[in-house]
């Protein structure tokens, strides 16, 4: 069976800190779908590494050597956002061929066991150049929000033929209704839906409560809840099983996170299982209107004029937390304190100053408490990854 194996050669996972602490690059959500889901849908084949338990130490070359058999493997750089045209060109590759763009590195390879020299080397001899196509890649976390409008539109074009569309209930006020896709099973009543500047997608089992105002492009994921009076601007993604309220603009919530009350989140990326206390707001623009420098493990990087908060999985804020412009929050940080937060809050911090450590046993207990509220609990794999982060970061 043909299958996908993702690689990380095109982008360092450290550049996508803190989100790659707990997931592979291809499991980042941009638009409606994750990068992995986009490729699987477009290539109509599974990816090999979805259930790997030790991905932080996983050797891609060993995966190829152990799994290839008589299969055809498509090696794909995990940070590349596919288009139907790129996917068609990838599927045309024959074993031993690779796909590239002008002035770009090769980003897709097709191999069989004949191309495997050893565990750390493959032989690929023929390069196919794909012309007149813009290659979209996620290199830094702020790229997620900057490509989100494009991704929502393209993802919807991929999935709408596979989903059952429901009629828009008459109680809603709509603009450009043809650009609104409400999946069968969603509950949307007495809301304002404006899709004149981009599509609105509302997945099954989502609930959009009365008085909510949504201006596309926006994606509301499966089982998500948009509370009464929420104001959501494009380009925003509310991932599966999130609960949101207040004001949100140009932000991506990966999944299972809560911003259930008033407060502003803009130009931000929120990981999974986060909780933003009532009144939590972030700054996304400096008062001097100058460029924003963002923490990365390799040193500060210029993110341009707008960037909000980049929050890793399982982190939480206290009520009325004021988050500084371009703040990076690690995994499982408990953020509280007076005034603006520091620009970097390490993983497992107890308090915004990062001085006190969140004891690992207490952190696991509290994470499980939050997850149980949505019918989930930490798996052994997740616990192992969190232990690794606690010990090394």
Residue pairs with C-beta under 8 A, 6 or more apart in sequence:
1 45
1 46
1 71
2 43
2 45
2 71
2 72
2 73
2 74
3 45
3 46
3 47
3 48
3 67
3 71
3 72
3 73
3 74
4 39
4 40
4 43
4 45
4 46
4 47
4 48
4 73
4 74
4 76
5 47
5 48
5 49
5 60
5 63
5 64
5 67
5 73
5 74
5 75
5 76
6 24
6 25
6 26
6 36
6 39
6 47
6 49
6 75
6 76
6 77
6 78
7 60
7 75
7 76
7 77
7 78
8 24
8 25
8 60
8 77
8 78
8 79
9 77
10 77
10 78
10 79
10 80
10 105
10 107
10 137
11 25
11 77
11 78
11 79
11 137
11 138
11 139
13 20
13 24
13 25
14 20
14 296
14 297
14 298
15 139
15 140
15 296
15 298
16 25
16 28
16 79
16 138
16 139
16 140
16 141
17 141
17 296
17 297
17 328
18 271
18 310
18 311
18 312
18 313
18 328
18 329
18 330
18 331
18 347
19 28
19 141
19 254
19 269
19 271
19 310
19 312
19 313
20 28
21 312
21 313
21 330
21 331
21 347
21 385
21 389
21 393
22 271
22 272
22 312
22 313
22 331
22 382
22 385
22 386
22 389
23 313
24 36
24 49
24 55
24 78
25 35
25 78
25 79
25 138
26 34
26 35
26 36
26 39
26 47
26 76
26 78
26 79
27 34
27 35
27 36
28 34
28 35
28 138
28 144
28 254
29 144
29 237
29 239
29 252
29 254
29 255
30 81
30 138
30 144
30 147
30 148
30 151
30 237
30 252
31 38
31 147
31 148
31 150
31 151
31 152
31 153
31 154
31 155
31 219
31 237
32 151
32 152
32 155
32 156
32 159
32 201
32 219
32 221
32 237
33 41
33 151
33 155
33 158
33 159
35 78
35 79
35 80
35 81
35 138
36 47
36 50
36 78
38 81
38 82
38 155
38 158
39 47
39 76
39 82
39 87
40 46
40 47
41 158
41 159
42 82
42 84
42 87
42 158
43 74
43 87
43 90
43 91
45 74
48 63
48 67
48 73
49 55
49 58
49 63
52 58
52 63
53 380
53 381
53 384
54 384
56 385
56 388
59 119
61 119
61 120
61 121
61 122
62 119
64 73
64 75
64 111
64 116
64 119
64 122
65 116
65 118
65 119
67 73
68 111
68 112
68 113
68 116
69 113
70 112
70 113
71 112
72 95
72 110
72 111
72 112
73 110
73 111
73 112
74 90
74 93
74 108
74 109
74 110
75 108
75 109
75 110
75 111
76 90
76 107
76 108
77 107
77 108
77 137
79 137
79 138
79 139
80 86
80 107
80 108
80 135
80 136
80 137
81 136
81 137
81 138
81 147
81 151
82 90
83 133
83 136
83 154
84 158
85 133
86 99
86 108
86 130
86 133
86 135
89 99
89 128
89 130
90 99
90 108
90 110
92 128
93 99
93 108
93 109
93 110
93 128
94 110
94 126
95 110
95 111
95 112
95 114
95 115
96 110
96 111
96 114
96 115
96 123
96 124
96 125
96 126
97 109
97 110
97 124
97 126
97 127
97 128
98 106
98 108
98 109
98 110
98 124
98 126
98 127
98 128
99 106
99 107
99 108
99 109
99 127
99 128
99 130
100 106
100 107
100 127
100 128
100 129
100 130
101 107
101 129
101 130
101 131
101 133
101 135
102 129
102 131
104 135
106 124
106 127
107 135
109 122
109 124
111 122
111 124
115 122
115 123
115 124
116 122
117 123
136 147
136 150
137 143
138 144
138 147
140 294
140 296
140 301
140 303
141 269
141 294
141 310
142 267
142 269
142 294
142 303
142 304
142 307
142 310
144 252
144 269
145 235
145 250
145 251
145 252
145 267
145 268
145 269
148 217
148 235
148 236
148 237
148 250
148 252
149 198
149 217
149 234
149 235
152 198
152 199
152 201
152 216
152 217
152 218
152 219
152 234
152 235
152 237
153 198
153 199
153 217
155 201
155 219
156 181
156 199
156 201
156 219
160 181
163 181
163 183
163 184
163 204
164 183
164 184
165 181
165 182
165 183
165 184
166 182
166 183
166 184
166 185
166 186
167 182
168 174
168 177
168 180
168 182
168 188
168 193
169 188
169 189
171 189
171 190
172 188
172 189
172 190
172 191
172 192
172 193
173 191
173 192
173 193
174 180
174 193
174 194
174 195
175 193
175 194
175 195
175 196
176 194
176 195
176 196
177 193
177 195
178 195
179 195
179 196
179 198
179 199
179 200
179 216
180 193
180 195
180 199
180 200
180 202
180 216
181 199
181 200
181 201
181 202
182 188
182 202
183 201
183 202
183 203
183 204
183 206
184 204
185 204
185 205
186 202
186 203
186 204
186 205
186 206
186 207
186 208
186 220
187 206
187 207
187 208
188 202
188 206
188 207
188 208
189 208
189 209
189 210
190 210
190 211
191 208
191 209
191 210
191 211
191 212
191 213
191 214
191 226
192 212
192 213
192 214
193 200
193 214
193 216
194 200
194 213
194 214
194 215
194 216
195 216
196 216
197 215
197 216
197 217
197 234
198 216
198 217
198 218
198 234
198 235
199 216
199 217
200 214
200 216
200 217
200 218
200 219
200 220
201 218
201 219
201 220
202 208
202 220
203 219
203 220
203 221
203 222
203 223
203 224
203 240
204 222
205 222
205 223
206 220
206 221
206 222
206 223
206 224
206 225
206 226
207 224
207 225
207 226
208 214
208 220
208 226
209 225
209 226
209 227
209 228
209 230
210 228
211 228
211 229
211 230
212 226
212 227
212 228
212 229
212 230
212 231
212 232
213 229
213 230
213 231
213 232
214 220
214 226
214 230
214 232
215 232
215 233
215 234
216 234
217 234
217 235
217 236
218 232
218 233
218 234
218 235
218 236
218 237
218 238
219 236
219 237
219 238
220 226
220 238
221 237
221 238
221 239
221 240
221 241
221 242
221 255
222 240
222 241
223 240
223 241
224 238
224 239
224 240
224 241
224 242
224 243
224 244
225 242
225 243
225 244
226 232
226 238
226 244
226 245
227 243
227 244
227 245
227 260
228 245
229 245
230 244
230 245
230 246
230 247
230 248
231 246
231 247
231 248
232 238
232 244
232 247
232 248
232 249
233 247
233 248
233 249
233 250
234 249
234 250
235 250
236 248
236 249
236 250
236 251
236 252
237 251
237 252
237 253
238 244
238 248
238 253
239 252
239 253
239 254
239 255
239 256
239 257
239 272
240 255
240 256
241 255
241 256
241 374
242 253
242 255
242 256
242 257
242 258
242 259
243 258
243 259
243 260
244 253
244 258
244 259
244 260
245 259
245 260
245 261
245 262
246 259
246 261
246 262
246 263
246 264
246 265
247 262
247 263
247 264
247 265
247 266
248 259
248 264
248 265
248 266
249 264
249 265
249 266
249 267
250 266
250 267
251 265
251 266
251 267
251 268
251 269
251 270
251 308
252 268
252 269
252 270
253 259
253 270
253 274
254 269
254 270
254 271
254 272
254 313
255 272
256 272
256 273
256 371
256 374
256 376
257 270
257 271
257 272
257 273
257 274
257 275
257 276
258 274
258 275
258 276
259 265
259 270
259 276
259 280
260 278
261 277
261 278
261 279
262 278
262 279
263 276
263 278
263 279
263 280
263 281
264 281
264 282
265 276
265 280
265 281
265 282
265 308
265 309
266 282
266 284
266 306
266 308
267 284
267 306
267 307
267 308
268 282
268 284
268 308
268 309
268 310
268 311
269 309
269 310
269 311
270 276
270 309
270 311
271 311
271 312
271 313
271 314
271 315
271 331
272 313
272 314
273 313
273 314
273 367
273 370
273 371
274 311
274 313
274 314
274 315
274 316
275 316
275 317
275 370
276 316
276 317
276 321
277 316
277 317
277 318
277 319
277 320
277 321
278 319
278 320
279 319
279 320
279 321
280 317
280 318
280 319
280 320
280 321
280 323
281 321
281 322
281 323
282 308
282 309
282 322
282 323
282 324
282 325
282 327
283 308
283 322
283 323
283 324
283 325
283 340
284 306
284 307
284 308
284 325
285 305
285 306
285 325
286 292
286 305
286 325
289 305
290 305
291 302
291 303
291 304
291 305
292 302
292 303
292 304
292 305
292 306
292 307
292 325
292 326
293 300
293 301
293 302
293 303
293 326
294 300
294 301
294 302
294 303
294 307
294 310
294 326
294 328
294 343
295 328
295 343
295 344
296 328
303 326
307 325
307 326
308 323
308 325
308 326
308 327
309 323
309 327
309 328
309 329
310 327
310 328
310 329
311 329
312 329
312 330
312 331
312 332
312 333
312 347
313 331
313 332
314 331
314 332
314 363
314 367
314 370
314 386
315 329
315 330
315 331
315 332
315 333
315 334
315 335
315 345
316 333
316 334
316 335
316 370
317 323
317 335
317 336
318 335
318 336
318 337
321 335
321 336
321 341
321 352
322 339
322 340
322 341
323 335
323 340
323 341
324 340
324 341
324 342
324 343
325 343
326 343
327 341
327 342
327 343
327 344
327 345
328 343
328 344
328 345
329 335
329 345
330 345
330 346
330 347
330 348
330 349
330 389
330 393
331 347
331 348
331 386
331 389
331 393
332 347
332 348
332 358
332 363
332 367
332 386
332 389
333 345
333 346
333 347
333 348
333 349
333 354
333 358
334 349
334 350
334 351
334 358
334 366
335 341
335 345
335 349
335 351
335 352
336 351
336 352
337 351
337 352
337 353
341 352
342 352
342 353
342 354
344 354
345 352
345 354
346 354
346 393
347 389
347 390
347 393
348 357
348 358
348 360
348 363
348 389
348 390
348 393
349 355
349 356
349 357
349 358
350 356
350 357
350 358
350 359
360 386
360 387
360 390
363 386
363 390
364 378
364 383
364 386
367 378
367 386
368 377
368 378
371 377
371 378
378 386
